[in-house]
Every structure is written in structure tokens, then in C-alpha cells.
Amino acid sequence: MANNSRLEIREKEINEEIKQLNKKVSMFTNVSWAFVALGFIVVFIGIFFGEFKGFHEFGDFIGGSVGSIWSLAGLFFVYVAFLGQKQSILNQQREILHNQEELRATREELAGQKKQMELQNATLKQQQFENTFFQLFNSHQRFNENMKFVHNETTTGIEALNKYYNAFFEMVKQKPTKDAFNKIEKRYNHTLSPYLNQIEQLLLLIDGRKLDNKDYYVQLVKSIIPHYGRLLLLYAAISGKRKNLEELLIKYQLIQDIDILDEDLVNKEDRRIFKNKKIL
């Protein structure tokens, strides 16, 4: 705005200078032609009223009087030409000012278009993220509803996670914790592995985008993880095969504000491991 005001002030100054020059050009042009006319009048007087003994006296008269008058007229014409050049320079300056104004307006328009495109791009990216996120989110919910654990009898839905955890609990009696979990995940790789993978994919999707409200989406993910699902996530994180999951659980504190009792763990000493890793 300040720059625009300076341009307007300078343009007004130039217009005023051009106006004054136009007056001077008009005045001195009239004066020049007046002297030219005066010269012709003097010639006329000399021809009709002068008494010359010969052409040489008439020539001296013309050179002395008329020549001086026309020389003066010529000087005025030169001055008018000088004023015309000055007018031309001022007109060029005014044109430059107009070009600067047009350039400034073009820059502002381009800046506005760029900002609008950035907003549209950000909106599009947000829509793309939400479409992908909620597709995965809804797919995971449907997976939870259809999940099955088959052993003597069939358990469906999120109650199946309880059965998977109990199977893991029993396996720990035979193997070290990490080996026991990896054994259980391998045995039920058609259900338990996809369950863990989907949680990890949702967190990776959130982590990979620049979002102003990441916590909102993290809370949505947290809301669909039942108690035994959280316990399975804890042990999956320290199984040695899911480094990304471990880092994401720590980064987004997915389980830190959840009450996990010692009796919920397959080994009471595991709490110290989770604490050291800052998962709990």
C-alpha cells in the first residue's frame, strides 16, 4: 500500500510537470512563429518602403535586421525542441510507473492465486487422508466384528482377542516371552497378524501426514482397541519383529494412560520392561 501511494504521488508530480511544459511549449512556439512573422514584416517594409541603392544594401538590411530576428526565432524553436525532449522523458517515466503498477498488481494476483492453490492443495490432501484413514478404520472395525478364534469352540468378535491372549499366556509357560508371542502370531497369522498390522497401518498413516489435529485421529484409533487388544499390542511391540509399532506406541502414548494391572501381564517383571521402553 505504501509503495502504491508513492507511485501515485510521483505520477501526479509528472503529470503536473508535463502540464507546465505544455504551457511553455505552446508559449515559446507562438513566440517563435511571431518572430518569424516579424521577420517577414520587416522584409515587406524593406521592399516597399526602404530606399536601397542596390541589392547589396538590401542584402545587408536583410542580414542585419531580418537575420537577427529569425536567428532569435530559431533559438526559440531549439528551446521548444528541448522542452519536447523533456516531455518525452517524462512520458516515458509515466509509462514506467504504469508498468510498475501493472507488475505489482500481477505479482499480487499471482500471490493470491498461489495462496488459493496452496489452500486447495491442503484441503485436497486432508480429504485424501481422511478418505484413506476412515476406509482403514471402518475396515478394521469390520475385521474386529468378524474375527474368530477356533479351539474346541468358536469365539467371534473382540472376545476372540481374549482367547488369543490366553493362548499366548499358556505358551509363555513353555517358551520365553518373545518366542511365545511370535509362535502365537505365526499360529494365528490369518487373524492375529492382520489385526496388529491394521493398527500399525492406521498409526503409520497418521504419523506420515502433517496434521494440525493428529491427536483426534489417535484417539479414534485408541477408542477401537479393547483391553486384550492393548495387551497384545504391548507384547507385539517388544517381540523384536515390530520396531515401527514400538516407536508409534511410544510416540503417541497409545497405552500409557491405560490401566494395566500386574495380573494382566504374563509376567509381572514385564512391567519394568515396558516402563524402560516408555511404552507404559
MIDOSE-1310 file (N, C-alpha, C; in nm, 2 decimals, decimal comma, always signed):
residues 280
mann	+0,08/-0,12/+0,00/+0,00/+0,00/+0,00/+0,09/+0,13/+0,00; +0,19/+0,13/+0,08/+0,28/+0,24/+0,09/+0,35/+0,27/-0,05; +0,39/+0,16/-0,11/+0,46/+0,17/-0,24/+0,36/+0,22/-0,34; +0,24/+0,17/-0,34/+0,13/+0,22/-0,43/+0,11/+0,37/-0,41
srle	+0,11/+0,42/-0,29/+0,09/+0,56/-0,26/+0,20/+0,64/-0,32; +0,33/+0,59/-0,31/+0,44/+0,66/-0,36/+0,43/+0,68/-0,51; +0,39/+0,57/-0,58/+0,37/+0,57/-0,72/+0,27/+0,67/-0,77; +0,16/+0,68/-0,69/+0,05/+0,77/-0,73/+0,10/+0,92/-0,71
irek	+0,18/+0,94/-0,60/+0,23/+1,08/-0,58/+0,33/+1,12/-0,69; +0,42/+1,02/-0,73/+0,51/+1,05/-0,83/+0,44/+1,08/-0,97; +0,34/+1,00/-1,00/+0,26/+1,02/-1,12/+0,20/+1,15/-1,13; +0,14/+1,20/-1,01/+0,08/+1,33/-1,01/+0,19/+1,44/-1,03
eine	+0,31/+1,42/-0,98/+0,42/+1,52/-1,00/+0,45/+1,52/-1,15; +0,46/+1,41/-1,21/+0,50/+1,40/-1,35/+0,39/+1,47/-1,43; +0,27/+1,44/-1,40/+0,15/+1,50/-1,48/+0,16/+1,65/-1,47; +0,19/+1,70/-1,35/+0,20/+1,84/-1,33/+0,31/+1,90/-1,41
eikq	+0,43/+1,83/-1,41/+0,54/+1,88/-1,48/+0,51/+1,89/-1,63; +0,44/+1,78/-1,68/+0,40/+1,78/-1,82/+0,31/+1,89/-1,86; +0,22/+1,92/-1,77/+0,12/+2,02/-1,79/+0,19/+2,16/-1,80; +0,29/+2,18/-1,71/+0,37/+2,31/-1,72/+0,45/+2,32/-1,84
lnkk	+0,51/+2,20/-1,89/+0,59/+2,20/-2,01/+0,50/+2,23/-2,13; +0,38/+2,17/-2,13/+0,28/+2,20/-2,24/+0,26/+2,35/-2,26; +0,24/+2,42/-2,14/+0,22/+2,56/-2,15/+0,34/+2,63/-2,20; +0,46/+2,59/-2,16/+0,58/+2,66/-2,21/+0,60/+2,63/-2,36
vsmf	+0,58/+2,51/-2,40/+0,59/+2,47/-2,54/+0,50/+2,56/-2,63; +0,37/+2,57/-2,58/+0,28/+2,65/-2,65/+0,32/+2,79/-2,66; +0,36/+2,84/-2,55/+0,40/+2,99/-2,54/+0,52/+3,01/-2,63; +0,63/+2,93/-2,62/+0,75/+2,96/-2,69/+0,74/+2,93/-2,84
tnvs	+0,65/+2,83/-2,87/+0,62/+2,81/-3,01/+0,55/+2,93/-3,08; +0,46/+2,99/-3,00/+0,39/+3,11/-3,05/+0,49/+3,23/-3,07; +0,58/+3,24/-2,97/+0,68/+3,34/-2,97/+0,77/+3,32/-3,09; +0,81/+3,20/-3,12/+0,90/+3,17/-3,23/+0,83/+3,21/-3,36
wafv	+0,71/+3,17/-3,38/+0,64/+3,20/-3,50/+0,61/+3,35/-3,51; +0,60/+3,41/-3,40/+0,58/+3,56/-3,40/+0,70/+3,63/-3,46; +0,82/+3,58/-3,41/+0,94/+3,64/-3,46/+0,96/+3,61/-3,61; +0,92/+3,49/-3,65/+0,93/+3,46/-3,80/+0,84/+3,55/-3,88
algf	+0,72/+3,57/-3,82/+0,63/+3,67/-3,89/+0,68/+3,81/-3,89; +0,75/+3,84/-3,78/+0,81/+3,98/-3,77/+0,91/+4,00/-3,87; +0,99/+3,89/-3,89/+1,09/+3,90/-4,00/+1,03/+3,92/-4,13; +0,92/+3,85/-4,17/+0,86/+3,87/-4,29/+0,80/+4,02/-4,31
ivvf	+0,75/+4,07/-4,19/+0,70/+4,21/-4,19/+0,81/+4,30/-4,22; +0,93/+4,28/-4,16/+1,04/+4,37/-4,18/+1,09/+4,36/-4,33; +1,08/+4,24/-4,39/+1,12/+4,22/-4,53/+1,02/+4,30/-4,62; +0,90/+4,29/-4,58/+0,79/+4,36/-4,66/+0,81/+4,51/-4,65
igif	+0,84/+4,56/-4,53/+0,86/+4,70/-4,51/+0,98/+4,75/-4,59; +1,09/+4,66/-4,59/+1,21/+4,70/-4,66/+1,19/+4,70/-4,81; +1,11/+4,61/-4,86/+1,08/+4,61/-5,01/+1,00/+4,73/-5,05; +0,90/+4,76/-4,98/+0,80/+4,86/-5,02/+0,84/+5,00/-4,97
fgef	+0,91/+5,01/-4,86/+0,93/+5,14/-4,81/+1,08/+5,17/-4,79; +1,16/+5,08/-4,81/+1,31/+5,10/-4,80/+1,36/+5,17/-4,92; +1,47/+5,25/-4,90/+1,53/+5,31/-5,01/+1,68/+5,26/-5,02; +1,69/+5,16/-5,11/+1,82/+5,09/-5,12/+1,88/+5,13/-5,26
kgfh	+2,01/+5,15/-5,26/+2,08/+5,19/-5,39/+2,11/+5,06/-5,47; +2,11/+4,95/-5,41/+2,14/+4,83/-5,48/+2,10/+4,71/-5,40; +2,12/+4,60/-5,47/+2,09/+4,47/-5,40/+2,18/+4,44/-5,28; +2,30/+4,50/-5,29/+2,39/+4,47/-5,17/+2,34/+4,54/-5,05
efgd	+2,28/+4,66/-5,06/+2,23/+4,73/-4,94/+2,10/+4,66/-4,89; +2,02/+4,61/-4,99/+1,91/+4,53/-4,94/+1,95/+4,40/-4,87; +2,06/+4,34/-4,92/+2,11/+4,22/-4,86/+2,16/+4,25/-4,72; +2,23/+4,36/-4,71/+2,28/+4,40/-4,57/+2,16/+4,42/-4,48
figg	+2,06/+4,48/-4,53/+1,94/+4,51/-4,45/+1,88/+4,37/-4,40; +1,86/+4,28/-4,50/+1,80/+4,15/-4,46/+1,89/+4,08/-4,36; +2,02/+4,08/-4,39/+2,11/+4,01/-4,30/+2,13/+4,07/-4,16; +2,12/+4,20/-4,16/+2,14/+4,27/-4,03/+2,01/+4,26/-3,94
svgs	+1,90/+4,29/-4,00/+1,78/+4,30/-3,92/+1,70/+4,17/-3,92; +1,66/+4,13/-4,04/+1,57/+4,01/-4,05/+1,65/+3,89/-4,01; +1,78/+3,88/-4,04/+1,86/+3,76/-4,00/+1,86/+3,75/-3,85; +1,88/+3,86/-3,78/+1,88/+3,86/-3,63/+1,75/+3,81/-3,57
iwsl	+1,64/+3,87/-3,64/+1,51/+3,83/-3,58/+1,49/+3,68/-3,60; +1,52/+3,63/-3,72/+1,50/+3,49/-3,75/+1,59/+3,40/-3,67; +1,71/+3,45/-3,64/+1,81/+3,37/-3,56/+1,75/+3,36/-3,42; +1,69/+3,47/-3,37/+1,62/+3,46/-3,24/+1,51/+3,36/-3,24
aglf	+1,43/+3,36/-3,35/+1,32/+3,27/-3,37/+1,37/+3,12/-3,37; +1,49/+3,11/-3,44/+1,55/+2,97/-3,44/+1,59/+2,92/-3,30; +1,64/+3,02/-3,22/+1,68/+2,98/-3,08/+1,55/+2,93/-3,00; +1,44/+3,01/-3,02/+1,32/+2,97/-2,95/+1,27/+2,83/-3,00
fvyv	+1,29/+2,80/-3,13/+1,25/+2,67/-3,18/+1,33/+2,56/-3,12; +1,47/+2,59/-3,11/+1,56/+2,49/-3,04/+1,51/+2,47/-2,90; +1,48/+2,58/-2,83/+1,43/+2,56/-2,69/+1,30/+2,48/-2,68; +1,21/+2,50/-2,78/+1,09/+2,42/-2,79/+1,12/+2,28/-2,81
aflg	+1,22/+2,25/-2,90/+1,26/+2,11/-2,92/+1,31/+2,05/-2,79; +1,39/+2,13/-2,72/+1,44/+2,08/-2,59/+1,33/+2,05/-2,49; +1,23/+2,14/-2,49/+1,11/+2,11/-2,40/+1,04/+1,98/-2,44; +1,03/+1,96/-2,58/+0,97/+1,84/-2,63/+1,04/+1,72/-2,59
qkqs	+1,17/+1,72/-2,58/+1,25/+1,60/-2,54/+1,22/+1,58/-2,39; +1,22/+1,69/-2,31/+1,19/+1,67/-2,17/+1,05/+1,61/-2,15; +0,95/+1,65/-2,24/+0,82/+1,60/-2,23/+0,82/+1,45/-2,26; +0,90/+1,41/-2,36/+0,91/+1,27/-2,40/+0,97/+1,19/-2,28
ilnq	+1,07/+1,24/-2,21/+1,13/+1,17/-2,10/+1,03/+1,15/-1,99; +0,95/+1,26/-1,96/+0,85/+1,25/-1,85/+0,74/+1,15/-1,89; +0,71/+1,15/-2,02/+0,61/+1,05/-2,06/+0,66/+0,91/-2,05; +0,79/+0,89/-2,07/+0,85/+0,76/-2,06/+0,85/+0,72/-1,91
qrei	+0,88/+0,81/-1,82/+0,88/+0,79/-1,68/+0,74/+0,75/-1,63; +0,64/+0,82/-1,69/+0,50/+0,79/-1,65/+0,46/+0,65/-1,70; +0,51/+0,61/-1,82/+0,48/+0,48/-1,87/+0,55/+0,37/-1,78; +0,67/+0,40/-1,74/+0,74/+0,31/-1,65/+0,66/+0,29/-1,52
lhnq	+0,61/+0,40/-1,46/+0,53/+0,39/-1,34/+0,41/+0,31/-1,36; +0,34/+0,32/-1,48/+0,22/+0,24/-1,51/+0,26/+0,09/-1,52; +0,38/+0,07/-1,58/+0,43/-0,07/-1,59/+0,46/-0,13/-1,45; +0,52/-0,05/-1,37/+0,55/-0,09/-1,23/+0,42/-0,13/-1,16
eelr	+0,32/-0,04/-1,18/+0,19/-0,07/-1,11/+0,12/-0,20/-1,16; +0,13/-0,22/-1,30/+0,08/-0,34/-1,35/+0,15/-0,46/-1,30; +0,29/-0,45/-1,29/+0,37/-0,56/-1,24/+0,33/-0,59/-1,10; +0,32/-0,48/-1,02/+0,28/-0,51/-0,88/+0,15/-0,58/-0,87
atre	+0,05/-0,53/-0,95/-0,08/-0,59/-0,95/-0,08/-0,74/-0,99; +0,01/-0,76/-1,09/+0,03/-0,90/-1,14/+0,09/-0,99/-1,03; +0,19/-0,93/-0,96/+0,25/-1,01/-0,85/+0,15/-1,04/-0,74; +0,07/-0,94/-0,71/-0,03/-0,96/-0,60/-0,13/-1,07/-0,65
elag	-0,17/-1,06/-0,78/-0,27/-1,16/-0,83/-0,21/-1,30/-0,83; -0,08/-1,31/-0,87/-0,02/-1,44/-0,87/+0,00/-1,49/-0,73; +0,03/-1,40/-0,63/+0,05/-1,44/-0,49/-0,09/-1,49/-0,44; -0,19/-1,42/-0,47/-0,33/-1,47/-0,43/-0,36/-1,60/-0,49
qkkq	-0,33/-1,62/-0,62/-0,36/-1,75/-0,68/-0,28/-1,86/-0,62; -0,15/-1,83/-0,59/-0,06/-1,93/-0,52/-0,12/-1,97/-0,39; -0,16/-1,87/-0,31/-0,22/-1,90/-0,18/-0,35/-1,98/-0,19; -0,43/-1,95/-0,29/-0,55/-2,02/-0,31/-0,52/-2,16/-0,35
melq	-0,42/-2,18/-0,44/-0,38/-2,32/-0,48/-0,33/-2,40/-0,36; -0,25/-2,33/-0,27/-0,20/-2,40/-0,15/-0,31/-2,44/-0,06; -0,41/-2,35/-0,05/-0,53/-2,39/+0,04/-0,60/-2,51/-0,02; -0,62/-2,50/-0,16/-0,69/-2,61/-0,22/-0,62/-2,74/-0,22
natl	-0,48/-2,73/-0,23/-0,40/-2,85/-0,22/-0,40/-2,91/-0,08; -0,40/-2,82/+0,02/-0,41/-2,86/+0,16/-0,54/-2,93/+0,19; -0,65/-2,87/+0,13/-0,78/-2,93/+0,15/-0,79/-3,06/+0,08; -0,73/-3,07/-0,04/-0,74/-3,20/-0,11/-0,66/-3,31/-0,04
kqqq	-0,54/-3,27/+0,01/-0,46/-3,37/+0,09/-0,53/-3,41/+0,21; -0,60/-3,32/+0,28/-0,68/-3,36/+0,40/-0,79/-3,45/+0,36; -0,86/-3,42/+0,25/-0,97/-3,51/+0,21/-0,92/-3,65/+0,17; -0,80/-3,65/+0,10/-0,74/-3,78/+0,07/-0,70/-3,86/+0,19
fent	-0,64/-3,79/+0,29/-0,60/-3,86/+0,41/-0,73/-3,91/+0,48; -0,83/-3,83/+0,50/-0,95/-3,87/+0,57/-1,02/-3,99/+0,50; -1,02/-3,99/+0,36/-1,08/-4,10/+0,29/-1,00/-4,23/+0,32; -0,87/-4,22/+0,31/-0,79/-4,34/+0,33/-0,80/-4,38/+0,48
ffql	-0,79/-4,29/+0,57/-0,80/-4,32/+0,71/-0,93/-4,39/+0,75; -1,04/-4,33/+0,71/-1,17/-4,39/+0,75/-1,20/-4,52/+0,68; -1,14/-4,54/+0,56/-1,16/-4,67/+0,49/-1,09/-4,78/+0,57; -0,96/-4,75/+0,62/-0,89/-4,84/+0,70/-0,96/-4,86/+0,84
fnsh	-1,00/-4,75/+0,89/-1,07/-4,75/+1,02/-1,20/-4,84/+1,02; -1,28/-4,82/+0,92/-1,40/-4,90/+0,90/-1,37/-5,04/+0,87; -1,27/-5,06/+0,79/-1,22/-5,20/+0,75/-1,18/-5,27/+0,88; -1,11/-5,20/+0,97/-1,06/-5,26/+1,09/-1,18/-5,30/+1,18
qrfn	-1,28/-5,21/+1,19/-1,39/-5,24/+1,27/-1,47/-5,36/+1,22; -1,48/-5,37/+1,09/-1,55/-5,49/+1,03/-1,47/-5,62/+1,06; -1,33/-5,60/+1,05/-1,25/-5,72/+1,08/-1,27/-5,76/+1,22; -1,27/-5,67/+1,32/-1,30/-5,70/+1,46/-1,43/-5,78/+1,48
enmk	-1,53/-5,73/+1,41/-1,66/-5,80/+1,42/-1,66/-5,94/+1,37; -1,58/-5,97/+1,26/-1,58/-6,10/+1,20/-1,46/-6,19/+1,25; -1,38/-6,14/+1,34/-1,26/-6,21/+1,38/-1,31/-6,34/+1,46; -1,24/-6,45/+1,44/-1,27/-6,58/+1,50/-1,15/-6,64/+1,57
fvhn	-1,18/-6,71/+1,68/-1,09/-6,79/+1,74/-1,15/-6,93/+1,76; -1,09/-7,03/+1,69/-1,14/-7,16/+1,69/-1,06/-7,26/+1,77; -1,11/-7,31/+1,88/-1,04/-7,41/+1,97/-1,14/-7,47/+2,05; -1,18/-7,59/+2,02/-1,29/-7,67/+2,08/-1,43/-7,60/+2,05
ettt	-1,43/-7,47/+2,06/-1,55/-7,39/+2,03/-1,50/-7,26/+1,95; -1,60/-7,20/+1,89/-1,57/-7,08/+1,81/-1,61/-6,95/+1,88; -1,51/-6,86/+1,90/-1,54/-6,73/+1,96/-1,52/-6,63/+1,85; -1,62/-6,54/+1,84/-1,61/-6,43/+1,74/-1,61/-6,29/+1,80
giea	-1,57/-6,20/+1,71/-1,57/-6,06/+1,76/-1,45/-6,03/+1,85; -1,46/-5,92/+1,92/-1,34/-5,88/+2,00/-1,31/-5,98/+2,12; -1,41/-6,06/+2,15/-1,39/-6,17/+2,25/-1,28/-6,26/+2,21; -1,26/-6,27/+2,08/-1,16/-6,36/+2,02/-1,02/-6,32/+2,07
lnky	-1,00/-6,18/+2,09/-0,87/-6,13/+2,13/-0,84/-6,18/+2,27; -0,94/-6,20/+2,35/-0,92/-6,26/+2,49/-0,87/-6,40/+2,48; -0,92/-6,48/+2,38/-0,88/-6,62/+2,36/-0,73/-6,62/+2,31; -0,70/-6,53/+2,22/-0,56/-6,52/+2,16/-0,47/-6,49/+2,28
ynaf	-0,51/-6,40/+2,36/-0,42/-6,36/+2,47/-0,40/-6,48/+2,57; -0,51/-6,55/+2,60/-0,50/-6,66/+2,69/-0,41/-6,77/+2,63; -0,42/-6,79/+2,50/-0,33/-6,89/+2,43/-0,18/-6,85/+2,44; -0,16/-6,72/+2,43/-0,02/-6,66/+2,45/+0,02/-6,68/+2,59
femv	-0,07/-6,66/+2,69/-0,04/-6,68/+2,83/+0,01/-6,82/+2,86; -0,06/-6,91/+2,79/-0,03/-7,06/+2,81/+0,11/-7,09/+2,75; +0,13/-7,03/+2,63/+0,26/-7,05/+2,56/+0,38/-7,00/+2,64; +0,36/-6,89/+2,71/+0,47/-6,84/+2,79/+0,52/-6,94/+2,90
kqkp	+0,44/-7,03/+2,94/+0,48/-7,14/+3,03/+0,58/-7,23/+2,97; +0,58/-7,23/+2,84/+0,67/-7,33/+2,77/+0,79/-7,26/+2,70; +0,78/-7,13/+2,67/+0,88/-7,06/+2,60/+0,90/-6,92/+2,66; +1,02/-6,86/+2,63/+1,04/-6,72/+2,67/+0,93/-6,63/+2,60
tkda	+0,91/-6,51/+2,67/+0,80/-6,43/+2,63/+0,80/-6,39/+2,48; +0,92/-6,35/+2,42/+0,93/-6,31/+2,28/+0,90/-6,43/+2,19; +0,96/-6,54/+2,22/+0,94/-6,66/+2,14/+0,80/-6,70/+2,14; +0,74/-6,69/+2,26/+0,60/-6,74/+2,28/+0,50/-6,65/+2,20
fnki	+0,53/-6,52/+2,20/+0,44/-6,43/+2,12/+0,45/-6,46/+1,97; +0,58/-6,47/+1,93/+0,60/-6,49/+1,78/+0,54/-6,62/+1,74; +0,54/-6,72/+1,83/+0,48/-6,85/+1,80/+0,33/-6,84/+1,78; +0,27/-6,77/+1,88/+0,12/-6,75/+1,87/+0,08/-6,67/+1,75
ekry	+0,16/-6,56/+1,72/+0,13/-6,48/+1,60/+0,14/-6,56/+1,47; +0,24/-6,65/+1,47/+0,26/-6,74/+1,35/+0,15/-6,84/+1,34; +0,10/-6,89/+1,45/+0,00/-6,99/+1,45/-0,13/-6,93/+1,40; -0,16/-6,81/+1,45/-0,29/-6,74/+1,41/-0,26/-6,63/+1,31
nhtl	-0,17/-6,65/+1,22/-0,14/-6,54/+1,12/-0,25/-6,50/+1,03; -0,36/-6,58/+1,03/-0,47/-6,54/+0,94/-0,56/-6,44/+1,01; -0,55/-6,42/+1,14/-0,63/-6,33/+1,22/-0,55/-6,23/+1,31; -0,46/-6,29/+1,39/-0,39/-6,20/+1,48/-0,30/-6,11/+1,41
spyl	-0,22/-6,16/+1,31/-0,13/-6,07/+1,24/-0,20/-5,96/+1,17; -0,31/-5,99/+1,09/-0,38/-5,88/+1,03/-0,44/-5,78/+1,13; -0,48/-5,82/+1,24/-0,53/-5,73/+1,35/-0,42/-5,63/+1,39; -0,30/-5,68/+1,42/-0,19/-5,60/+1,46/-0,14/-5,51/+1,34
nqie	-0,14/-5,57/+1,22/-0,10/-5,49/+1,10/-0,19/-5,37/+1,08; -0,32/-5,39/+1,10/-0,41/-5,28/+1,07/-0,40/-5,17/+1,17; -0,37/-5,20/+1,30/-0,35/-5,10/+1,40/-0,22/-5,02/+1,36; -0,12/-5,09/+1,32/+0,01/-5,03/+1,28/-0,01/-4,94/+1,16
qlll	-0,08/-4,99/+1,06/-0,11/-4,91/+0,94/-0,18/-4,78/+0,97; -0,28/-4,79/+1,06/-0,35/-4,67/+1,09/-0,26/-4,56/+1,16; -0,17/-4,61/+1,25/-0,08/-4,52/+1,32/+0,03/-4,47/+1,22; +0,07/-4,55/+1,13/+0,17/-4,51/+1,03/+0,11/-4,40/+0,94
lidg	-0,02/-4,42/+0,90/-0,08/-4,32/+0,82/-0,09/-4,18/+0,89; -0,13/-4,19/+1,01/-0,13/-4,06/+1,09/+0,00/-4,00/+1,10; +0,10/-4,08/+1,13/+0,24/-4,03/+1,15/+0,30/-3,97/+1,03; +0,26/-4,02/+0,91/+0,32/-3,98/+0,79/+0,26/-3,85/+0,73
rkld	+0,16/-3,80/+0,79/+0,10/-3,67/+0,74/+0,12/-3,56/+0,83; +0,12/-3,44/+0,77/+0,13/-3,31/+0,85/-0,01/-3,27/+0,89; -0,05/-3,30/+1,01/-0,19/-3,27/+1,05/-0,19/-3,18/+1,17; -0,29/-3,09/+1,18/-0,30/-3,00/+1,29/-0,36/-3,07/+1,41
nkdy	-0,44/-3,17/+1,38/-0,51/-3,24/+1,49/-0,49/-3,39/+1,49; -0,36/-3,43/+1,49/-0,32/-3,57/+1,49/-0,38/-3,64/+1,61; -0,39/-3,57/+1,73/-0,44/-3,64/+1,85/-0,59/-3,69/+1,83; -0,66/-3,61/+1,75/-0,80/-3,65/+1,72/-0,81/-3,79/+1,66
yvql	-0,72/-3,82/+1,56/-0,72/-3,94/+1,49/-0,66/-4,05/+1,58; -0,56/-4,02/+1,66/-0,50/-4,11/+1,75/-0,61/-4,16/+1,85; -0,69/-4,07/+1,90/-0,79/-4,10/+2,00/-0,90/-4,19/+1,93; -0,92/-4,17/+1,80/-1,02/-4,26/+1,73/-0,96/-4,40/+1,73
vksi	-0,84/-4,41/+1,70/-0,77/-4,55/+1,69/-0,78/-4,61/+1,83; -0,74/-4,53/+1,93/-0,74/-4,58/+2,07/-0,88/-4,63/+2,11; -0,98/-4,57/+2,06/-1,12/-4,60/+2,10/-1,17/-4,74/+2,05; -1,10/-4,79/+1,95/-1,15/-4,92/+1,89/-1,06/-5,03/+1,93
iphy	-0,96/-5,01/+2,03/-0,87/-5,11/+2,08/-0,92/-5,16/+2,21; -0,98/-5,28/+2,23/-1,02/-5,33/+2,36/-0,91/-5,36/+2,45; -0,94/-5,40/+2,57/-0,84/-5,43/+2,67/-0,74/-5,53/+2,63; -0,78/-5,65/+2,58/-0,69/-5,75/+2,54/-0,62/-5,72/+2,41
grll	-0,68/-5,63/+2,33/-0,61/-5,58/+2,21/-0,49/-5,50/+2,25; -0,50/-5,42/+2,36/-0,39/-5,34/+2,41/-0,28/-5,43/+2,46; -0,32/-5,53/+2,53/-0,22/-5,62/+2,59/-0,14/-5,69/+2,48; -0,21/-5,73/+2,37/-0,14/-5,79/+2,26/-0,05/-5,70/+2,19
llya	-0,09/-5,57/+2,18/-0,01/-5,47/+2,12/+0,12/-5,45/+2,20; +0,11/-5,45/+2,33/+0,23/-5,43/+2,42/+0,33/-5,54/+2,39; +0,29/-5,67/+2,38/+0,38/-5,77/+2,36/+0,43/-5,78/+2,21; +0,35/-5,74/+2,12/+0,39/-5,73/+1,98/+0,50/-5,63/+1,97
aisg	+0,49/-5,52/+2,04/+0,59/-5,41/+2,03/+0,73/-5,46/+2,08; +0,74/-5,55/+2,17/+0,87/-5,60/+2,22/+0,90/-5,74/+2,17; +0,83/-5,78/+2,07/+0,86/-5,91/+2,01/+0,98/-5,92/+1,93; +1,03/-5,80/+1,89/+1,15/-5,79/+1,81/+1,13/-5,79/+1,66
krkn	+1,00/-5,80/+1,62/+0,97/-5,80/+1,48/+0,88/-5,68/+1,44; +0,85/-5,60/+1,53/+0,76/-5,48/+1,50/+0,82/-5,35/+1,56; +0,94/-5,31/+1,51/+1,00/-5,19/+1,56/+0,92/-5,07/+1,54; +0,85/-5,06/+1,42/+0,77/-4,94/+1,39/+0,65/-4,93/+1,49
leel	+0,59/-5,05/+1,53/+0,48/-5,05/+1,62/+0,53/-5,00/+1,76; +0,65/-5,04/+1,80/+0,70/-5,00/+1,93/+0,72/-4,85/+1,93; +0,78/-4,79/+1,82/+0,81/-4,65/+1,82/+0,68/-4,57/+1,82; +0,58/-4,62/+1,75/+0,45/-4,55/+1,74/+0,37/-4,55/+1,87
liky	+0,38/-4,66/+1,94/+0,31/-4,67/+2,07/+0,38/-4,57/+2,17; +0,51/-4,56/+2,16/+0,58/-4,46/+2,25/+0,55/-4,32/+2,20; +0,55/-4,29/+2,07/+0,54/-4,16/+2,03/+0,40/-4,10/+2,05; +0,30/-4,18/+2,04/+0,16/-4,13/+2,05/+0,09/-4,18/+2,18
qliq	+0,18/-4,24/+2,27/+0,13/-4,28/+2,41/+0,00/-4,35/+2,40; -0,01/-4,45/+2,31/-0,14/-4,52/+2,29/-0,18/-4,60/+2,41; -0,09/-4,64/+2,49/-0,12/-4,73/+2,60/-0,08/-4,67/+2,73; -0,01/-4,56/+2,74/+0,05/-4,50/+2,86/-0,06/-4,46/+2,96
didi	-0,18/-4,42/+2,91/-0,28/-4,37/+3,00/-0,39/-4,48/+3,03; -0,35/-4,60/+3,00/-0,44/-4,72/+3,02/-0,40/-4,79/+3,14; -0,49/-4,83/+3,23/-0,46/-4,90/+3,35/-0,44/-5,05/+3,31; -0,31/-5,09/+3,33/-0,28/-5,23/+3,30/-0,23/-5,29/+3,44
lded	-0,30/-5,39/+3,49/-0,27/-5,45/+3,62/-0,16/-5,55/+3,60; -0,09/-5,58/+3,71/+0,02/-5,68/+3,70/-0,04/-5,81/+3,66; -0,16/-5,85/+3,71/-0,22/-5,98/+3,68/-0,26/-5,99/+3,53; -0,27/-5,87/+3,46/-0,29/-5,87/+3,32/-0,17/-5,92/+3,24
lvnk	-0,05/-5,90/+3,30/+0,07/-5,93/+3,22/+0,10/-6,08/+3,24; +0,17/-6,14/+3,14/+0,20/-6,28/+3,15/+0,32/-6,30/+3,25; +0,39/-6,19/+3,28/+0,50/-6,20/+3,37/+0,50/-6,06/+3,44; +0,50/-6,06/+3,57/+0,50/-5,93/+3,65/+0,62/-5,84/+3,62
edrr	+0,73/-5,91/+3,58/+0,85/-5,84/+3,55/+0,85/-5,76/+3,42; +0,74/-5,80/+3,34/+0,73/-5,73/+3,21/+0,70/-5,58/+3,22; +0,64/-5,54/+3,33/+0,60/-5,40/+3,36/+0,73/-5,32/+3,35; +0,84/-5,37/+3,41/+0,96/-5,30/+3,41/+1,02/-5,28/+3,27
ifkn	+1,00/-5,38/+3,19/+1,05/-5,38/+3,05/+0,97/-5,27/+2,98; +0,84/-5,27/+3,00/+0,75/-5,17/+2,93/+0,79/-5,03/+2,98; +0,81/-5,02/+3,11/+0,84/-4,88/+3,16/+0,98/-4,83/+3,11; +1,08/-4,92/+3,10/+1,21/-4,88/+3,05/+1,20/-4,84/+2,90
kkil	+1,11/-4,90/+2,83/+1,10/-4,87/+2,69/+1,00/-4,75/+2,67; +0,94/-4,70/+2,78/+0,84/-4,59/+2,78/+0,72/-4,62/+2,70; +0,68/-4,75/+2,69/+0,56/-4,79/+2,63/+0,44/-4,78/+2,73; +0,47/-4,81/+2,85/+0,37/-4,79/+2,96/+0,41/-4,67/+3,05
